[in-house]
Every structure is written in structure tokens, then in C-alpha cells.
Amino acid sequence: MLFDAHARAFAAFGGVPRRGIYDKMKAAVDKVGRGKERDINPRFFAMYGHYLFESEFCNRAAGWEKGRVEKNVQDQRRQIWQHASERRWKNLDELNT
């Protein structure tokens, strides 16, 4: 599901970001070490190597880092919906496209 979501997002956005910021997801990280040290799952390693983006993982017990990620998502969501509210579509299929 994680890999499919990335592939679909990159296709929908028409590109790949330079960097992805992640919490300590079990699908991406096999073992959390000290600080930013991570044993990355080989499948996740292959995925970000294929798409050529940098992955950055939040520190353990650093809620402020996760808050930064969530704030970025909130800002982008607001910006996307603001842009969408200024447009009009003929039908639901056109909107979904």
C-alpha cells in the first residue's frame, strides 16, 4: 500500500519531490537507531532509489518534527482547496480528472 500510494501520488502530481519526510513507519524502517540512524527496509530503499528522492526520518520522541510535517500537509491541503474553489467543472468526472 505504501509503494502504491507513492507511485499514484507521483503520477497525480506529475513528478517526484526532492525529499520525503517520514515518521518511523514499519513499512519503511526495520530498526530505529540513535538520532537519525535507521535500518531502512530493502523494498523502501529500492523505491526511493528508483524515484531518486531523499528520505528523511523524524527522530524518536521528537513530536515537534512530526508537527512540522503535519503543518506542511495542512498548508498544502489549504492551498490546493483554495485553488480548487476558484475553478468550476462541468461534472464530477471532469473534477476527478
C-alpha positions as CSV (number, residue, x, y, z in Angstrom):
1,M,0.0,0.0,0.0
2,L,2.8,2.4,0.8
3,F,4.5,1.9,-2.5
4,D,1.3,2.1,-4.5
5,A,0.4,5.3,-2.7
6,H,3.8,6.8,-3.6
7,A,3.5,5.7,-7.3
8,R,0.0,7.1,-7.6
9,A,0.9,10.4,-5.9
10,F,3.9,10.9,-8.1
11,A,1.7,10.2,-11.2
12,A,-1.0,12.6,-10.0
13,F,1.4,15.4,-9.2
14,G,3.3,14.9,-12.4
15,G,6.6,14.5,-10.7
16,V,8.7,13.4,-7.7
17,P,9.7,15.6,-4.8
18,R,13.3,16.0,-4.0
19,R,12.7,14.9,-0.4
20,G,10.2,12.9,1.6
21,I,9.9,13.3,5.4
22,Y,8.6,10.3,7.3
23,D,7.8,9.2,10.7
24,K,9.1,5.8,11.8
25,M,6.9,3.7,9.6
26,K,7.3,0.0,9.9
27,A,6.9,-0.4,6.2
28,A,9.9,1.7,5.6
29,V,12.2,1.2,8.6
30,D,13.2,-2.2,10.0
31,K,15.1,-0.7,13.0
32,V,15.3,2.7,14.6
33,G,18.8,3.6,15.8
34,R,20.2,6.7,17.6
35,G,19.3,10.1,16.3
36,K,18.5,9.9,12.6
37,E,20.1,6.4,12.2
38,R,17.8,3.9,10.6
39,D,17.9,0.4,9.1
40,I,15.8,1.1,6.1
41,N,13.7,-1.7,4.7
42,P,15.2,-3.0,1.4
43,R,12.0,-2.6,-0.5
44,F,11.6,1.1,0.6
45,F,15.3,1.6,-0.1
46,A,14.7,0.3,-3.7
47,M,11.6,2.5,-4.1
48,Y,13.3,5.8,-3.2
49,G,16.4,4.8,-5.2
50,H,14.1,4.1,-8.2
51,Y,12.4,7.5,-7.9
52,L,15.6,9.3,-6.9
53,F,14.3,11.3,-3.9
54,E,15.9,11.7,-0.5
55,S,14.1,10.2,2.5
56,E,14.4,11.9,5.9
57,F,13.0,10.3,9.1
58,C,11.9,12.1,12.2
59,N,13.8,11.5,15.4
60,R,12.3,9.3,18.1
61,A,10.3,11.1,20.7
62,A,10.6,14.4,18.8
63,G,7.0,15.5,18.5
64,W,7.9,18.9,17.1
65,E,9.3,17.2,14.0
66,K,6.1,15.3,13.3
67,G,4.2,18.6,13.9
68,R,6.3,20.2,11.2
69,V,5.3,17.5,8.7
70,E,1.7,17.8,9.7
71,K,1.8,21.6,9.4
72,N,3.3,21.3,5.9
73,V,0.4,18.9,4.9
74,Q,-2.1,21.3,6.4
75,D,-0.7,24.2,4.5
76,Q,-0.6,22.3,1.2
77,R,-4.1,21.0,1.7
78,R,-5.4,24.5,2.3
79,Q,-3.6,25.8,-0.8
80,I,-4.9,23.0,-3.0
81,W,-8.5,23.5,-1.9
82,Q,-8.2,27.3,-2.3
83,H,-7.1,26.8,-5.8
84,A,-9.8,24.3,-6.5
85,S,-12.5,26.5,-5.1
86,E,-11.7,29.2,-7.7
87,R,-12.4,26.7,-10.6
88,R,-15.6,25.3,-11.9
89,W,-16.2,21.9,-13.5
90,K,-19.0,20.7,-15.8
91,N,-19.4,17.4,-14.0
92,L,-17.9,15.1,-11.4
93,D,-15.9,13.1,-13.9
94,E,-14.1,16.3,-15.1
95,L,-13.4,17.3,-11.5
96,N,-11.9,13.9,-10.7
97,T,-9.7,14.0,-13.8
